[in-house]
């Protein structure tokens, strides 16, 4: 599994006349994707924002799990009993192609 394109990512509005098309680029300006889908322009804009923030959100989630697991991220801890903690670990695995 290949790693994702490193962040930071940014997004730029490409549409005109109210069309919601946003292009996502990485730090060197290379295109990653476009956001076209959403029911309304504000929803498309919100989708573009969260996609652009994905690398930083993933890194923070990994750091938070690492902190809670005693800096290893591999062991069972008392945090495992919480559904939200397991969902966080599952989301990281999904983002990294491990699920």
The first five atom37 places (N, CA, C, CB, O) and aatype in JSON, in Angstrom:
{
  "aatype": [20, 20, 20, 20, 20, 20, 20, 20, 20, 20, 20, 20, 20, 20, 20, 20, 20, 20, 20, 20, 20, 20, 20, 20, 20, 20, 20, 20, 20, 20, 20, 20, 20, 20, 20, 20, 20, 20, 20, 20, 20, 20, 20, 20, 20, 20, 20, 20, 20, 20, 20, 20, 20, 20, 20, 20, 20, 20, 20, 20, 20, 20, 20, 20, 20, 20, 20, 20, 20, 20, 20, 20, 20, 20, 20, 20, 20, 20, 20, 20, 20, 20, 20, 20, 20, 20, 20, 20, 20, 20, 20, 20, 20, 20, 20, 20, 20, 20, 20],
  "atom_mask": [
    [1, 1, 1, 1, 1],
    [1, 1, 1, 1, 1],
    [1, 1, 1, 1, 1],
    [1, 1, 1, 1, 1],
    [1, 1, 1, 1, 1],
    [1, 1, 1, 1, 1],
    [1, 1, 1, 1, 1],
    [1, 1, 1, 1, 1],
    [1, 1, 1, 1, 1],
    [1, 1, 1, 1, 1],
    [1, 1, 1, 1, 1],
    [1, 1, 1, 1, 1],
    [1, 1, 1, 1, 1],
    [1, 1, 1, 1, 1],
    [1, 1, 1, 1, 1],
    [1, 1, 1, 1, 1],
    [1, 1, 1, 1, 1],
    [1, 1, 1, 1, 1],
    [1, 1, 1, 1, 1],
    [1, 1, 1, 1, 1],
    [1, 1, 1, 1, 1],
    [1, 1, 1, 1, 1],
    [1, 1, 1, 1, 1],
    [1, 1, 1, 1, 1],
    [1, 1, 1, 1, 1],
    [1, 1, 1, 1, 1],
    [1, 1, 1, 1, 1],
    [1, 1, 1, 1, 1],
    [1, 1, 1, 1, 1],
    [1, 1, 1, 1, 1],
    [1, 1, 1, 1, 1],
    [1, 1, 1, 1, 1],
    [1, 1, 1, 1, 1],
    [1, 1, 1, 1, 1],
    [1, 1, 1, 1, 1],
    [1, 1, 1, 1, 1],
    [1, 1, 1, 1, 1],
    [1, 1, 1, 1, 1],
    [1, 1, 1, 1, 1],
    [1, 1, 1, 1, 1],
    [1, 1, 1, 1, 1],
    [1, 1, 1, 1, 1],
    [1, 1, 1, 1, 1],
    [1, 1, 1, 1, 1],
    [1, 1, 1, 1, 1],
    [1, 1, 1, 1, 1],
    [1, 1, 1, 1, 1],
    [1, 1, 1, 1, 1],
    [1, 1, 1, 1, 1],
    [1, 1, 1, 1, 1],
    [1, 1, 1, 1, 1],
    [1, 1, 1, 1, 1],
    [1, 1, 1, 1, 1],
    [1, 1, 1, 1, 1],
    [1, 1, 1, 1, 1],
    [1, 1, 1, 1, 1],
    [1, 1, 1, 1, 1],
    [1, 1, 1, 1, 1],
    [1, 1, 1, 1, 1],
    [1, 1, 1, 1, 1],
    [1, 1, 1, 1, 1],
    [1, 1, 1, 1, 1],
    [1, 1, 1, 1, 1],
    [1, 1, 1, 1, 1],
    [1, 1, 1, 1, 1],
    [1, 1, 1, 1, 1],
    [1, 1, 1, 1, 1],
    [1, 1, 1, 1, 1],
    [1, 1, 1, 1, 1],
    [1, 1, 1, 1, 1],
    [1, 1, 1, 1, 1],
    [1, 1, 1, 1, 1],
    [1, 1, 1, 1, 1],
    [1, 1, 1, 1, 1],
    [1, 1, 1, 1, 1],
    [1, 1, 1, 1, 1],
    [1, 1, 1, 1, 1],
    [1, 1, 1, 1, 1],
    [1, 1, 1, 1, 1],
    [1, 1, 1, 1, 1],
    [1, 1, 1, 1, 1],
    [1, 1, 1, 1, 1],
    [1, 1, 1, 1, 1],
    [1, 1, 1, 1, 1],
    [1, 1, 1, 1, 1],
    [1, 1, 1, 1, 1],
    [1, 1, 1, 1, 1],
    [1, 1, 1, 1, 1],
    [1, 1, 1, 1, 1],
    [1, 1, 1, 1, 1],
    [1, 1, 1, 1, 1],
    [1, 1, 1, 1, 1],
    [1, 1, 1, 1, 1],
    [1, 1, 1, 1, 1],
    [1, 1, 1, 1, 1],
    [1, 1, 1, 1, 1],
    [1, 1, 1, 1, 1],
    [1, 1, 1, 1, 1],
    [1, 1, 1, 1, 1]
  ],
  "atom_positions": [
    [[0.84, -1.18, 0.0], [0.0, 0.0, 0.0], [0.88, 1.23, 0.0], [-0.95, 0.01, 1.21], [1.75, 1.38, 0.85]],
    [[0.65, 2.11, -0.94], [1.4, 3.36, -1.0], [0.9, 4.33, 0.05], [1.29, 3.98, -2.39], [-0.26, 4.3, 0.45]],
    [[1.8, 5.19, 0.49], [1.43, 6.23, 1.43], [0.72, 7.36, 0.67], [2.68, 6.77, 2.2], [0.91, 7.53, -0.54]],
    [[-0.07, 8.13, 1.39], [-0.76, 9.25, 0.75], [0.23, 10.38, 0.47], [-1.92, 9.77, 1.64], [1.33, 10.4, 1.01]],
    [[-0.19, 11.3, -0.36], [0.62, 12.48, -0.67], [0.75, 13.3, 0.61], [-0.02, 13.33, -1.83], [-0.26, 13.63, 1.24]],
    [[1.97, 13.64, 1.0], [2.15, 14.39, 2.24], [1.47, 15.76, 2.19], [3.63, 14.57, 2.54], [1.35, 16.38, 1.13]],
    [[1.03, 16.21, 3.35], [0.43, 17.54, 3.46], [1.52, 18.59, 3.61], [-0.54, 17.61, 4.65], [2.7, 18.24, 3.61]],
    [[1.18, 19.82, 3.73], [-0.21, 20.29, 3.76], [-0.83, 20.34, 2.36], [-0.28, 21.67, 4.4], [-0.14, 20.48, 1.35]],
    [[-2.15, 20.2, 2.36], [-2.92, 20.32, 1.13], [-3.7, 21.62, 1.19], [-3.88, 19.1, 0.94], [-3.98, 22.14, 2.27]],
    [[-4.04, 22.14, 0.03], [-4.9, 23.32, -0.01], [-5.95, 23.1, -1.1], [-4.08, 24.64, -0.28], [-5.83, 22.18, -1.91]],
    [[-6.96, 23.94, -1.1], [-7.99, 23.84, -2.14], [-8.27, 25.21, -2.72], [-9.28, 23.22, -1.58], [-8.14, 26.24, -2.05]],
    [[-8.66, 25.19, -3.98], [-8.93, 26.41, -4.73], [-10.26, 26.26, -5.45], [-7.79, 26.72, -5.74], [-10.54, 25.21, -6.04]],
    [[-11.07, 27.29, -5.41], [-12.35, 27.27, -6.12], [-12.1, 27.47, -7.6], [-13.31, 28.37, -5.57], [-11.49, 28.46, -8.0]],
    [[-12.57, 26.54, -8.42], [-12.38, 26.63, -9.87], [-13.64, 27.05, -10.61], [-11.91, 25.3, -10.42], [-13.58, 27.49, -11.75]],
    [[-14.77, 26.92, -9.94], [-16.03, 27.19, -10.61], [-16.29, 28.67, -10.8], [-17.16, 26.58, -9.82], [-15.64, 29.53, -10.21]],
    [[-17.26, 28.93, -11.65], [-17.73, 30.29, -11.82], [-19.24, 30.24, -11.95], [-17.07, 30.97, -13.07], [-19.82, 29.18, -12.2]],
    [[-19.86, 31.36, -11.79], [-21.32, 31.43, -11.86], [-22.0, 30.48, -10.88], [-21.79, 31.12, -13.28], [-23.03, 29.89, -11.19]],
    [[-21.41, 30.35, -9.68], [-22.04, 29.54, -8.65], [-21.76, 28.05, -8.74], [-23.48, 29.76, -8.68], [-22.31, 27.29, -7.95]],
    [[-20.93, 27.61, -9.68], [-20.64, 26.18, -9.76], [-19.63, 25.82, -8.68], [-20.11, 25.79, -11.16], [-18.69, 26.56, -8.42]],
    [[-19.85, 24.68, -8.06], [-19.0, 24.26, -6.95], [-17.96, 23.25, -7.38], [-19.83, 23.69, -5.84], [-18.18, 22.05, -7.24]],
    [[-16.85, 23.71, -7.89], [-15.75, 22.83, -8.25], [-14.51, 23.33, -7.51], [-15.52, 22.78, -9.81], [-14.1, 24.48, -7.68]],
    [[-13.91, 22.46, -6.69], [-12.72, 22.81, -5.95], [-11.61, 21.83, -6.3], [-12.99, 22.82, -4.42], [-11.84, 20.62, -6.36]],
    [[-10.43, 22.35, -6.53], [-9.26, 21.51, -6.83], [-8.38, 21.46, -5.59], [-8.47, 22.07, -8.06], [-8.13, 22.48, -4.94]],
    [[-7.9, 20.25, -5.26], [-7.0, 20.06, -4.13], [-5.59, 19.86, -4.65], [-7.45, 18.84, -3.26], [-5.36, 19.07, -5.56]],
    [[-4.65, 20.59, -4.07], [-3.25, 20.48, -4.47], [-2.39, 20.27, -3.24], [-2.8, 21.72, -5.25], [-2.76, 20.64, -2.13]],
    [[-1.22, 19.68, -3.47], [-0.27, 19.51, -2.39], [0.68, 20.69, -2.38], [0.5, 18.17, -2.52], [0.54, 21.61, -3.18]],
    [[1.66, 20.67, -1.48], [2.49, 21.85, -1.24], [3.28, 22.33, -2.46], [3.45, 21.56, -0.13], [3.62, 23.5, -2.54]],
    [[3.57, 21.44, -3.41], [4.3, 21.86, -4.62], [3.36, 22.29, -5.74], [5.19, 20.72, -5.12], [3.81, 22.66, -6.82]],
    [[2.04, 22.25, -5.47], [1.06, 22.67, -6.45], [0.55, 21.56, -7.36], [1.64, 23.72, -7.28], [-0.21, 21.82, -8.29]],
    [[0.97, 20.31, -7.09], [0.49, 19.19, -7.89], [-0.94, 18.83, -7.51], [1.41, 17.97, -7.72], [-1.28, 18.76, -6.33]],
    [[-1.77, 18.59, -8.51], [-3.19, 18.3, -8.28], [-3.37, 16.93, -7.62], [-3.96, 18.35, -9.61], [-2.75, 15.95, -8.03]],
    [[-4.22, 16.89, -6.6], [-4.56, 15.65, -5.9], [-5.94, 15.18, -6.32], [-4.49, 15.85, -4.38], [-6.13, 14.02, -6.68]],
    [[-6.9, 16.08, -6.29], [-8.28, 15.71, -6.61], [-9.12, 16.95, -6.86], [-8.9, 14.86, -5.48], [-8.64, 18.08, -6.75]],
    [[-10.39, 16.71, -7.19], [-11.38, 17.77, -7.29], [-12.6, 17.36, -6.49], [-11.75, 18.07, -8.78], [-12.95, 16.18, -6.43]],
    [[-13.24, 18.34, -5.89], [-14.49, 18.13, -5.18], [-15.61, 18.69, -6.04], [-14.48, 18.79, -3.77], [-15.62, 19.88, -6.36]],
    [[-16.53, 17.83, -6.4], [-17.65, 18.25, -7.25], [-18.99, 17.97, -6.6], [-17.57, 17.54, -8.59], [-20.0, 18.59, -6.95]],
    [[-19.01, 17.06, -5.64], [-20.28, 16.55, -5.13], [-20.74, 17.27, -3.88], [-20.17, 15.09, -4.84], [-19.94, 17.62, -3.01]],
    [[-22.02, 17.49, -3.81], [-22.67, 18.1, -2.68], [-24.02, 18.62, -3.11], [-21.81, 19.23, -2.09], [-24.24, 18.9, -4.29]],
    [[-24.91, 18.74, -2.17], [-26.26, 19.2, -2.49], [-26.3, 20.7, -2.74], [-27.22, 18.83, -1.38], [-27.1, 21.18, -3.54]],
    [[-25.43, 21.42, -2.05], [-25.42, 22.88, -2.16], [-23.98, 23.36, -2.23], [-26.16, 23.54, -0.96], [-23.05, 22.61, -1.91]],
    [[-23.78, 24.61, -2.65], [-22.43, 25.18, -2.69], [-21.77, 25.15, -1.3], [-22.48, 26.62, -3.22], [-20.6, 24.79, -1.21]],
    [[-22.47, 25.51, -0.21], [-21.83, 25.42, 1.11], [-21.41, 23.99, 1.47], [-22.78, 25.96, 2.17], [-20.38, 23.8, 2.12]],
    [[-22.2, 23.0, 1.06], [-21.82, 21.61, 1.36], [-20.59, 21.19, 0.55], [-23.0, 20.66, 1.05], [-19.71, 20.52, 1.08]],
    [[-20.52, 21.59, -0.71], [-19.35, 21.28, -1.53], [-18.11, 21.96, -0.94], [-19.57, 21.74, -3.01], [-17.04, 21.36, -0.88]],
    [[-18.26, 23.2, -0.51], [-17.16, 23.94, 0.11], [-16.69, 23.23, 1.39], [-17.58, 25.39, 0.43], [-15.49, 23.11, 1.63]],
    [[-17.65, 22.77, 2.2], [-17.31, 22.05, 3.44], [-16.57, 20.75, 3.12], [-18.58, 21.74, 4.25], [-15.61, 20.4, 3.81]],
    [[-17.0, 20.03, 2.08], [-16.31, 18.81, 1.66], [-14.88, 19.12, 1.23], [-17.08, 18.12, 0.51], [-13.96, 18.39, 1.57]],
    [[-14.7, 20.19, 0.48], [-13.37, 20.58, 0.04], [-12.47, 20.92, 1.22], [-13.45, 21.77, -0.92], [-11.29, 20.55, 1.23]],
    [[-13.01, 21.61, 2.22], [-12.22, 21.96, 3.41], [-11.75, 20.73, 4.15], [-13.04, 22.85, 4.35], [-10.58, 20.64, 4.53]],
    [[-12.65, 19.76, 4.37], [-12.27, 18.59, 5.15], [-11.27, 17.72, 4.4], [-13.5, 17.77, 5.52], [-10.39, 17.11, 5.01]],
    [[-11.4, 17.65, 3.08], [-10.42, 16.9, 2.29], [-9.05, 17.56, 2.41], [-10.85, 16.82, 0.79], [-8.04, 16.88, 2.59]],
    [[-9.01, 18.88, 2.32], [-7.74, 19.59, 2.42], [-7.1, 19.42, 3.8], [-7.95, 21.08, 2.14], [-5.87, 19.44, 3.9]],
    [[-7.89, 19.24, 4.84], [-7.36, 19.09, 6.2], [-6.99, 17.64, 6.53], [-8.38, 19.58, 7.2], [-6.42, 17.39, 7.6]],
    [[-7.29, 16.7, 5.65], [-7.1, 15.28, 5.95], [-5.7, 14.89, 6.42], [-7.42, 14.48, 4.75], [-5.59, 14.18, 7.42]],
    [[-4.62, 15.32, 5.77], [-3.3, 14.89, 6.26], [-3.03, 15.32, 7.71], [-2.22, 15.45, 5.37], [-2.49, 14.55, 8.5]],
    [[-3.4, 16.56, 8.04], [-3.18, 17.04, 9.41], [-4.08, 16.32, 10.4], [-3.42, 18.55, 9.49], [-3.66, 16.01, 11.52]],
    [[-5.32, 16.05, 10.01], [-6.22, 15.31, 10.9], [-5.72, 13.9, 11.16], [-7.63, 15.27, 10.3], [-5.79, 13.41, 12.29]],
    [[-5.21, 13.24, 10.13], [-4.66, 11.89, 10.3], [-3.45, 11.92, 11.23], [-4.26, 11.3, 8.94], [-3.35, 11.09, 12.13]],
    [[-2.55, 12.86, 11.03], [-1.37, 12.94, 11.9], [-1.77, 13.21, 13.35], [-0.42, 14.04, 11.41], [-1.19, 12.62, 14.26]],
    [[-2.75, 14.08, 13.58], [-3.19, 14.34, 14.95], [-3.84, 13.1, 15.56], [-4.19, 15.52, 14.97], [-3.57, 12.78, 16.72]],
    [[-4.67, 12.4, 14.8], [-5.31, 11.19, 15.32], [-4.27, 10.14, 15.71], [-6.29, 10.61, 14.27], [-4.39, 9.5, 16.75]],
    [[-3.25, 9.96, 14.87], [-2.19, 9.01, 15.18], [-1.44, 9.42, 16.45], [-1.21, 8.88, 14.0], [-1.11, 8.57, 17.28]],
    [[-1.17, 10.71, 16.59], [-0.49, 11.2, 17.78], [-1.34, 10.98, 19.04], [-0.17, 12.69, 17.62], [-0.83, 10.55, 20.07]],
    [[-2.64, 11.26, 18.94], [-3.53, 11.1, 20.09], [-3.59, 9.63, 20.53], [-4.94, 11.62, 19.76], [-3.53, 9.34, 21.73]],
    [[-3.72, 8.71, 19.58], [-3.74, 7.28, 19.92], [-2.41, 6.87, 20.53], [-4.04, 6.42, 18.67], [-2.37, 6.12, 21.5]],
    [[-1.32, 7.37, 19.97], [0.02, 7.08, 20.48], [0.14, 7.55, 21.93], [1.1, 7.77, 19.6], [0.69, 6.83, 22.77]],
    [[-0.36, 8.73, 22.23], [-0.33, 9.25, 23.6], [-1.13, 8.36, 24.55], [-0.86, 10.68, 23.64], [-0.68, 8.05, 25.65]],
    [[-2.32, 7.96, 24.12], [-3.19, 7.17, 24.98], [-2.71, 5.74, 25.17], [-4.58, 7.15, 24.41], [-3.05, 5.1, 26.16]],
    [[-1.93, 5.23, 24.23], [-1.45, 3.85, 24.3], [-0.05, 3.75, 24.88], [-1.47, 3.23, 22.93], [0.62, 2.73, 24.69]],
    [[0.4, 4.75, 25.56], [1.72, 4.68, 26.15], [2.83, 4.71, 25.12], [1.83, 3.44, 26.96], [3.85, 4.04, 25.29]],
    [[2.64, 5.49, 24.06], [3.65, 5.74, 23.04], [3.94, 4.56, 22.12], [4.91, 6.15, 23.7], [4.92, 4.59, 21.39]],
    [[3.1, 3.53, 22.14], [3.36, 2.41, 21.23], [2.29, 2.25, 20.18], [3.5, 1.13, 22.01], [2.59, 1.91, 19.04]],
    [[1.03, 2.49, 20.55], [-0.06, 2.34, 19.61], [-0.42, 0.9, 19.3], [0.27, 3.02, 18.36], [-1.31, 0.65, 18.49]],
    [[0.24, -0.05, 19.93], [-0.01, -1.45, 19.61], [-0.66, -2.22, 20.76], [1.26, -2.11, 19.22], [-1.3, -3.24, 20.52]],
    [[-0.51, -1.77, 21.97], [-0.99, -2.54, 23.11], [-2.42, -2.25, 23.48], [-0.13, -2.28, 24.29], [-2.99, -1.21, 23.14]],
    [[-3.0, -3.21, 24.19], [-4.33, -3.01, 24.77], [-4.18, -2.07, 25.97], [-4.98, -4.37, 25.19], [-3.26, -2.21, 26.77]],
    [[-5.07, -1.14, 26.07], [-5.06, -0.24, 27.22], [-6.49, -0.14, 27.74], [-4.5, 1.18, 26.83], [-7.42, -0.66, 27.12]],
    [[-6.65, 0.52, 28.85], [-8.0, 0.7, 29.39], [-8.85, 1.53, 28.44], [-7.95, 1.36, 30.77], [-10.08, 1.53, 28.54]],
    [[-8.22, 2.25, 27.52], [-8.97, 3.04, 26.55], [-9.71, 2.18, 25.55], [-8.04, 3.98, 25.82], [-10.69, 2.63, 24.96]],
    [[-9.27, 0.93, 25.35], [-9.89, 0.03, 24.37], [-11.37, -0.21, 24.67], [-9.15, -1.3, 24.35], [-12.14, -0.56, 23.77]],
    [[-11.77, -0.02, 25.92], [-13.16, -0.26, 26.27], [-14.1, 0.81, 25.71], [-13.3, -0.31, 27.78], [-15.32, 0.6, 25.66]],
    [[-13.57, 1.92, 25.29], [-14.4, 3.01, 24.81], [-14.62, 2.9, 23.3], [-13.77, 4.35, 25.16], [-13.66, 2.79, 22.53]],
    [[-15.88, 2.92, 22.89], [-16.24, 2.79, 21.48], [-15.56, 3.86, 20.63], [-17.75, 2.87, 21.3], [-15.11, 3.57, 19.52]],
    [[-15.47, 5.08, 21.13], [-14.89, 6.17, 20.37], [-13.4, 5.94, 20.12], [-15.1, 7.5, 21.1], [-12.89, 6.28, 19.05]],
    [[-12.71, 5.35, 21.1], [-11.29, 5.05, 20.93], [-11.1, 4.01, 19.83], [-10.68, 4.54, 22.25], [-10.24, 4.17, 18.97]],
    [[-11.91, 2.96, 19.85], [-11.82, 1.92, 18.81], [-12.16, 2.51, 17.45], [-12.77, 0.74, 19.14], [-11.54, 2.15, 16.45]],
    [[-13.16, 3.4, 17.4], [-13.52, 4.04, 16.12], [-12.36, 4.87, 15.59], [-14.78, 4.92, 16.29], [-12.12, 4.9, 14.39]],
    [[-11.64, 5.54, 16.48], [-10.48, 6.32, 16.08], [-9.38, 5.44, 15.49], [-9.93, 7.11, 17.26], [-8.8, 5.76, 14.46]],
    [[-9.1, 4.33, 16.16], [-8.09, 3.4, 15.64], [-8.53, 2.81, 14.31], [-7.82, 2.28, 16.66], [-7.71, 2.64, 13.4]],
    [[-9.81, 2.48, 14.18], [-10.33, 1.95, 12.92], [-10.23, 2.98, 11.79], [-11.8, 1.5, 13.09], [-9.92, 2.63, 10.65]],
    [[-10.5, 4.24, 12.11], [-10.43, 5.3, 11.1], [-8.99, 5.48, 10.6], [-10.97, 6.63, 11.66], [-8.77, 5.69, 9.41]],
    [[-8.03, 5.39, 11.51], [-6.63, 5.49, 11.12], [-6.25, 4.32, 10.21], [-5.72, 5.53, 12.35], [-5.59, 4.5, 9.19]],
    [[-6.67, 3.11, 10.6], [-6.39, 1.92, 9.78], [-7.02, 2.06, 8.39], [-6.92, 0.65, 10.49], [-6.4, 1.69, 7.39]],
    [[-8.24, 2.59, 8.32], [-8.9, 2.79, 7.04], [-8.12, 3.79, 6.18], [-10.34, 3.29, 7.25], [-7.9, 3.55, 4.99]],
    [[-7.7, 4.89, 6.78], [-6.95, 5.92, 6.05], [-5.61, 5.4, 5.54], [-6.72, 7.14, 6.95], [-5.12, 5.85, 4.5]],
    [[-5.04, 4.45, 6.27], [-3.73, 3.9, 5.89], [-3.85, 2.64, 5.04], [-2.92, 3.6, 7.14], [-2.84, 2.02, 4.7]],
    [[-5.09, 2.25, 4.69], [-5.29, 1.07, 3.85], [-5.07, -0.24, 4.57], [-4.39, 1.13, 2.68], [-4.79, -1.26, 3.93]],
    [[-5.19, -0.24, 5.88], [-4.96, -1.45, 6.67], [-6.27, -2.12, 7.09], [-4.14, -1.12, 7.92], [-6.26, -3.09, 7.85]],
    [[-7.37, -1.63, 6.61], [-8.68, -2.18, 7.0], [-9.51, -2.47, 5.78], [-9.43, -1.22, 7.93], [-10.64, -2.94, 5.9]]
  ]
}
